[in-house]
Amino acid sequence: MKQFISVKDVANINALVQKALMYKSSPMKDILLGKNKRIGLLFLNPSLRTRLSTQVAAQNLGMEPIVYNVDKEGWSLEFNEGAIMNGTTVEHIKDAAPVLGNYFDILCIRTFPSLQNIEQDYSEKIIHQFIKYAGIPIVSLESATLHPLQSLTDLITIKEAILSNVQLKNKKPKVVLTWAPHIKPIPQCVANSFSEWMITWGEADFVITHPKGYELSSDYTNGATIIQDQDEALKDADFVYVKNWSSYHEYGKVLTTDESWMLTNAKLSKTNNAKVLHCLPVRRNVELSDEILDGNNSLVTMEASNRVWAAQAVLSEILAKIEK
Ligand code: CP
């Protein structure tokens, strides 16, 4: 693997999931793989899980991780070609990225969308400029449109739950991605990415449910069944992935905060005793009820813990391709 920006960078999804589960059972197996290698983790936005799990994963592979909170500690970066930099930006990506490419062997970047400019966000301008100018492998820690490390983690968590349940082992699981209410405009990237991974994986009946106006870009959902009635969508589900996203077509807008979309035990009773996922952070009793988060069907803590194994599997694949 030369980079990790989306599911398209993965040659064999099931093999990558297997590798992650292997690291879960034997975290230090490849402690020498990243010896004398340094990884930079650049954050243009806040993070708890991504930041810490990727550091742990890198250390499990013997790498030295260095975190740089660009948003709080760095020069304000310019991404526009030909910009006359007489405003607030101090350093052009063309100048900064090659320097980072010389300091590190792998560069990981987290950036969010503006939710103001759909063309700019969906062109993935920021991450593509790091790819263009850094000259080393780039890993997305969440970009404007996708969150591939989260989606790999979600699939690992689903696979793990299937492997530990005899009934699920012998059937095609039904996985439902449901929109949930939120008070703020939230990116579409987790939902886009989860949908893209589920469709590419192809081993589940995958259903998306959301209120009218929250249709995601068909670039990520072609192949999914889309049902607007949440109760109907949840029927017989084995896994329910709960996530808010703002409108794609009325870009970045919150069109409704209808609390009847929040998953509760009453709604869960329509499912096949479904396990519940959420990427965290979660707004309790807005996006997801306490009774679900604190109940036996919640996989969210295990899911967040699995972030380490997802990152470790991806970094090990990239390290294997870096010349000694
Ligand atoms: N799920 C996730 O990416 O969490 P953080 O924003 O805390 O990294």
Residues whose N, C-alpha, C, O or C-beta is under 5 A from the ligand:
A	BS01	CP	P46 S47 L48 R49 T50 R51 C279 L280 P281
